[in-house]
């Protein structure tokens, strides 16, 4: 099953690389990503799926929230999709 997380991220050097690295280190595959520039920030829709059933999208969301210059946006913060 894939989940889409909507994120707002600063356009600072290395911010996108830190986000992608975190997702991969936490045991998720990135199935798709779309970005839109909005002045000093970017909006990202990141579609991810866990490498195994033990991976929790909620835990990944909490880790993303801890990154400097990154915030999940929208209601809900993520949405599930059938794989």
C-alpha positions as CSV (number, residue, x, y, z in Angstrom):
1,X,0.0,0.0,0.0
2,X,1.2,3.5,-0.9
3,X,0.7,6.6,1.1
4,X,1.0,10.2,-0.1
5,X,2.4,12.8,2.3
6,X,2.0,16.5,1.6
7,X,5.0,18.5,2.7
8,X,6.1,22.2,2.7
9,X,9.9,22.5,2.6
10,X,12.2,25.5,2.6
11,X,14.3,26.0,-0.5
12,X,17.5,25.9,1.5
13,X,20.6,24.1,0.2
14,X,20.3,20.4,0.8
15,X,16.7,20.4,2.2
16,X,15.3,18.1,-0.5
17,X,18.3,15.7,-0.1
18,X,17.8,15.6,3.7
19,X,14.1,14.7,3.2
20,X,14.8,12.0,0.7
21,X,17.6,10.5,2.8
22,X,15.3,10.4,5.9
23,X,12.6,8.6,4.0
24,X,15.0,6.0,2.7
25,X,16.8,5.5,6.0
26,X,13.4,4.9,7.7
27,X,12.7,2.0,5.4
28,X,10.4,3.5,2.8
29,X,10.5,3.4,-1.0
30,X,9.6,6.6,-2.9
31,X,7.1,5.7,-5.6
32,X,6.5,9.2,-6.8
33,X,7.1,12.8,-6.1
34,X,5.7,16.1,-7.4
35,X,6.9,19.6,-6.5
36,X,5.7,23.1,-7.0
37,X,7.8,26.2,-6.1
38,X,6.0,28.8,-4.0
39,X,8.4,31.6,-3.4
40,X,10.8,30.7,-0.5
41,X,9.4,27.2,-0.1
42,X,8.3,24.2,-2.1
43,X,5.1,22.1,-1.8
44,X,5.8,18.4,-2.3
45,X,3.5,15.4,-2.7
46,X,5.6,12.4,-1.8
47,X,4.2,8.9,-2.4
48,X,5.9,6.3,-0.3
49,X,5.5,2.6,0.6
50,X,7.2,0.7,3.4
51,X,9.8,-2.0,2.6
52,X,7.8,-4.3,4.8
53,X,4.6,-4.4,6.9
54,X,6.4,-3.2,10.0
55,X,6.9,0.3,8.6
56,X,4.5,2.9,10.0
57,X,3.6,6.0,8.0
58,X,2.7,7.7,11.2
59,X,6.3,7.2,12.5
60,X,7.7,8.5,9.2
61,X,5.5,11.6,9.5
62,X,6.8,12.3,13.0
63,X,10.3,12.0,11.7
64,X,9.6,14.4,8.8
65,X,8.1,16.9,11.3
66,X,11.5,17.0,13.1
67,X,13.4,18.0,10.1
68,X,14.5,21.7,10.1
69,X,12.5,23.7,7.6
70,X,10.0,21.0,6.8
71,X,6.3,20.6,7.8
72,X,3.5,18.3,6.7
73,X,0.5,20.2,5.4
74,X,-3.1,19.5,4.5
75,X,-5.9,17.7,6.2
76,X,-5.3,14.8,6.5
77,X,-1.5,15.0,6.7
78,X,-1.3,11.9,4.5
79,X,-3.7,9.8,2.5
80,X,-3.6,6.1,1.7
81,X,-3.8,4.6,-1.7
82,X,-4.3,1.1,-2.9
83,X,-1.1,-0.3,-4.4
